Amino acid sequence: MPELCRFYGIIIRMYFMDHNPPHFHAEYQGDRAEFDIRTLEVIAGALPGRAMALVLEWASMHRQELLANWERACAPEPLTPIDPLA
């Protein structure tokens, strides 16, 4: 699964040809969660509180880039890295 971004020990990934709704995967210290790109709701899994807050902050800033990568992943075409949370 291609890695889109890494920050504060959190890894953001997206599968090629994955199921709907458009979503991304986040991993932190062995915990995993899937987030709906449009609503930022958790659709599977869970992360610790601080990691969850950081992922939501990052995703809210990069929602359009995430959606563009979702379209690429469905094509399938190479995905574009996204800047980390600073």
N, C-alpha and C positions, 0 to 999 in steps of 0.2 A: 504494500500500500504506500503510495507516494507521500512523502513528508512535505507539508506546505510551510510549516513554521515551527520554531522552537523558542521558548522563552520561559525563564524561571523554572526550569525543569519540566515544563509542560510541552508535549509534542502534539501538534495538530496534523492530522492526516485525512486523506480522502481516497476512497476506492474508485477504480474505473468501473463503469457500467453498474453502479450500485443501485439499490432500490430507492423508490420515492418514499417520502418527500425529500427534496434536496437537503442534504445534511453533511456534517463533517464529524470526525472522530477526534476526541481529545484523550490523552493519557497522561497520568501523573502518578509516579511512584506505584505502579501496578494497578491503579484504579483507572477505569475507562468509562467514557460516556459518549453518547451520540447527541448532537444538537441540530435541531431544525434550523436551517439558515434563515428562513423568512421570519420565524417567530422567536428564535433563540431558546425555545423550550427544549428541555431534555427529553429525548424520545426513547432512550435506553441507558442503563447504567447510572453511575453517580461518581462525583468527585468530591474530595474534601472541600469544606466551605471556602477557604481562601483561594484555592485553585479554581473552583467554580466561578468565583467573582472575577478572577483575572481572565478566564476564558470568555466570559460574557462581555467584559469590557473590551477585550481585543476584538471579538466577533462583531460587536456593535460598530466598531470603527472600520471594519473591513468586510462588511456584508456584501457590497457590490463585487469585490474581488472574489469572495467565496462563491457567489452565484456564477460569476464568469468561469471560475475553475470547475464548478459543477457541470456547466455546459461543455467544457473541454473534456471532462471525464466521461461524459455521455457520448462524445463523438466517436471514438476516443482520440484525444490529442494530448500532447504533453501539457502538464500543469505548470502554472506560474507560481514561484515562491511568493509568499506574502511577508511583509515586514513584521518583525516581532513587536511586542509591547515594550515600549521604552521606559 
